[in-house]
């Protein structure tokens, strides 16, 4: 079945009730929940914007198992009448009825609106934005990580969805958690029990888990409003994953390559990510925001060697252990060098785990799953930043369920050559929920002069505001996650002037 443009417009009027109103600041008003028999129950999403194209995503919930033909369109206006590109896609069981379209022919630095239609039903309208391809003097990004469904409401997603001042959202992983309900957060009280209720192991498990998360109205809202650039961390697979296994994987759960392939496949089906045309899974990729910033996204999870204990000093420094794997590492060095040579003002490293040192060289580290646990890899990066004279680099991290601002020195007590911002969790329990970590933090901080800010009680997000003169990070926290709310408060801000690699309180 293929609808003509005229039929499409006719259905627009006929099913106007399904279309959202437009809010005052150009934001789309949040949609009403989809009825149980609706085809589009998981909303829409966009991602991996370039200056001429963007990925569009939706999922169909068919009544039977037959493939469904889906029309898509992207337009310059929110009623989807000034159509710029359109087409047809097929939703079928082999991709869990998800639909992904690489919509091209777009203009740079523009806001677009998009929607899907199938069998006379329409999705909500999503809003997205292309990247600039030339001079630009401003970039605003919300940085997110660690959304644990049973632990609480996605109030942070609601807050970010409400912002009308963002170019895009970076999601640094733990978009889902794999655990059985009750193992890490019990959703019984809030009626937020993730499906399946057991730990996710099979392809079906992971798909059903994504469907639970994407049925959440606040997660749907943030996808509807902003394009995402996302990478996975460990919980899209399982806790403390590395390339050959994971702490939370045992032989009774089958072989690791099968589980990893299932987890990756479901992730790529459900996320608006432009998939690399390679036989290996390659998540690392980069984005050019005009002449203002290059955004380099890393996979510090899926390609790494195995973790060693935090007191295994020799193992921590073993140059044969790699966090990135050799191909990604040389790709990173090449991207940074090229960005610097091109005269791009800022370099942003979007990645999962904290880069900054939490212990001096030769001393046991408290968390060996971070860059601290791969010190030879970190040394190679720092060495290359210095030898290639890479400047104006901001490293972004999630994973730690806390808010950090740090200067990054080349050596333990040397001058800084980069800065790092860590974004807190959307709803996972904050770092200081562990009383031992809270109690130990003052003593730890006293040994870390390069760390300028640590807050371990809040859920929230990091807002990056970037101009040609300075890069600024502000942390916004929510009052809690146990009641649904759109409240937020700015709790801290730090500025890095271009050329300084130093942080000053804003
Ligand atoms: Fe997490």
Boltz pocket constraint, residues with backbone or C-beta under 6 A from the ligand:
constraints:
  - pocket:
      binder: B
      contacts: [[A, 145], [A, 146], [A, 147], [A, 173], [A, 174], [A, 235], [A, 399], [A, 400], [A, 401], [A, 425], [A, 428]]
      max_distance: 6.0
